[in-house]
Amino acid sequence: MRKAGCIGISYGVESGSQEILNSMNKGITVEQAKKALKWTRKANIPINLDLLLGYIGENKKTLNETELFIKSVLPEILEITILELIEGTEFYNLAIKKNWIRKDLNWKIILMESKDQFINYKPFKINLWKLRRKFSKMLYYSPKWWLSFMKTLIRNPFLIVPILDFVLKNRSFNLNRKYLTM
């Protein structure tokens, strides 16, 4: 893939916890994800890791497993979203059935805009927004990540211009945005 011009692969792993992956019916294991990411790294292809926080069953233990997963795979780019309510999805229907959302909820207002949509839903008693910032800072402020990132740039020098363009346009990491990119 690299020889054919692949400049990166985005993996929607969603969680570093097997418990959460099972809850999502994802059909993969954490170990399979780690192997795929390891093979991608070995091929010198940059990794974009997509994660989702707040899924059914999320708790401090599963969030800690996700944190350890991030540390172990060191993706070049980390995108973290917080679970959203979207009308018609399995989660939306479950939220109504379990009385996790207010009766007067306007489903079009996503969780990022209104943090108090959920009632009686345990993952949202954890400050997921704070954890999202923590995970991003943990990765992007890590000397180990910078070393890995510099190796990626050395092996893929054509990525220097787009990255410099991004940095100059954004001047710094904006850790409060919905999607965290670099």
C-alpha positions in Angstrom: 0.0 0.0 0.0 2.8 2.4 0.8 4.5 1.7 -2.5 1.2 2.4 -4.2 1.1 5.9 -2.6 -0.8 5.3 0.6 0.0 8.2 3.0 -2.0 7.1 6.0 -4.7 4.7 7.3 -7.5 5.7 9.6 -8.7 3.0 12.0 -12.1 3.3 13.7 -11.1 1.1 16.6 -13.5 3.1 18.9 -12.1 1.8 22.2 -9.1 0.2 23.8 -11.4 -1.9 26.0 -12.6 -5.3 24.9 -15.7 -4.9 27.1 -16.7 -1.8 25.1 -15.9 -3.4 21.7 -18.1 -6.3 22.6 -20.9 -4.0 23.8 -20.6 -2.3 20.3 -20.8 -5.6 18.5 -17.6 -4.4 16.8 -16.5 -7.9 15.9 -12.8 -7.3 16.6 -10.5 -7.7 19.6 -8.1 -5.2 21.1 -5.3 -7.6 20.2 -6.4 -7.7 16.5 -6.4 -3.9 16.5 -3.0 -3.7 18.0 -1.6 -6.2 15.4 -3.1 -4.2 12.5 -1.6 -1.0 13.9 1.7 -2.7 14.5 1.8 -3.9 10.8 0.8 -0.4 9.6 3.7 1.1 11.7 6.1 -1.6 10.4 5.1 -0.5 6.8 5.9 3.1 7.8 2.4 4.2 7.1 1.0 7.0 9.4 -1.9 6.0 11.7 -5.0 7.9 12.4 -6.8 6.4 15.4 -10.5 7.1 15.9 -12.0 6.6 19.4 -15.5 7.0 20.9 -16.0 7.8 24.6 -19.2 7.1 26.5 -20.6 4.0 25.0 -22.8 1.6 27.0 -20.8 0.1 29.8 -18.1 2.8 29.8 -16.6 3.3 33.2 -13.3 4.2 34.8 -11.8 0.8 34.2 -12.7 0.8 30.4 -11.5 4.3 30.0 -8.2 3.3 31.7 -7.9 0.4 29.2 -8.4 2.9 26.4 -5.7 5.2 27.8 -3.2 2.3 28.0 -4.2 1.3 24.4 -3.4 4.8 23.1 0.0 4.8 24.9 0.8 1.4 23.4 0.0 2.2 19.8 1.1 5.9 19.6 -0.9 6.9 16.5 0.3 9.9 14.6 -3.2 11.4 14.7 -5.8 10.8 17.4 -9.5 11.7 16.9 -11.8 11.3 19.8 -15.5 11.9 19.8 -18.1 11.7 22.6 -21.1 9.5 22.1 -23.9 11.4 20.4 -27.6 10.8 20.2 -28.8 10.3 16.6 -32.5 9.5 16.1 -33.2 6.1 14.8 -30.0 4.5 16.0 -29.9 1.5 18.3 -28.4 3.6 21.1 -31.1 6.3 20.7 -33.9 3.8 21.0 -32.2 2.2 24.0 -31.8 5.6 25.6 -35.5 6.2 25.3 -36.4 2.8 26.5 -34.1 3.1 29.6 -35.2 6.7 30.3 -31.7 8.0 29.9 -32.8 11.1 28.0 -35.2 13.9 28.8 -38.7 13.5 27.3 -38.4 17.0 25.7 -35.1 16.3 24.1 -34.5 17.8 20.7 -32.5 14.9 19.2 -30.8 17.2 16.6 -28.9 18.9 19.4 -25.8 16.8 19.8 -24.1 16.0 23.0 -21.3 18.4 22.4 -23.7 21.3 22.5 -25.8 20.2 25.4 -24.0 18.2 28.1 -27.2 17.7 30.1 -29.2 15.7 27.6 -28.7 12.5 29.5 -30.1 11.6 32.9 -29.4 8.5 34.8 -26.8 7.4 32.3 -23.6 6.4 34.2 -20.9 7.2 31.6 -22.0 10.8 31.6 -21.4 11.2 35.3 -17.7 10.9 34.3 -16.3 14.1 32.7 -15.7 12.6 29.2 -14.7 16.0 27.8 -12.0 16.4 30.4 -10.8 12.8 29.6 -10.7 13.5 25.9 -8.4 16.5 26.5 -6.3 14.4 28.9 -5.9 11.6 26.4 -4.9 14.0 23.6 -2.4 15.9 25.9 -1.0 12.6 27.1 -0.3 11.5 23.6 0.8 14.8 22.0 2.9 16.0 24.9 4.7 12.7 25.2 8.4 12.6 24.3 7.9 9.0 23.1 5.2 10.2 20.7 7.4 13.0 19.4 10.2 10.5 18.7 7.8 8.2 16.9 6.3 11.2 15.0 9.7 12.4 13.9 10.6 8.9 12.7 7.3 9.0 10.6 8.3 12.3 9.1 11.8 11.1 8.2 10.3 8.0 6.5 7.5 10.1 4.9 9.1 13.5 4.1 6.3 14.4 1.7 4.1 14.8 4.8 6.2 17.7 6.1 4.5 20.3 3.9 0.9 19.4 4.9 1.8 19.2 8.6 3.6 22.6 8.5 0.6 24.1 6.7 -1.7 22.7 9.4 0.5 24.1 12.2 0.8 27.5 10.6 -3.0 27.7 10.1 -3.8 26.5 13.6 -0.8 27.9 15.5 -1.3 25.3 18.2 -3.2 22.2 19.1 -6.8 23.2 19.9 -7.7 20.6 22.5 -11.3 21.9 22.9 -12.5 21.1 19.4 -14.9 18.2 18.8 -12.4 16.4 16.6 -8.8 16.5 17.6 -6.4 16.5 14.7 -2.9 17.4 14.0 
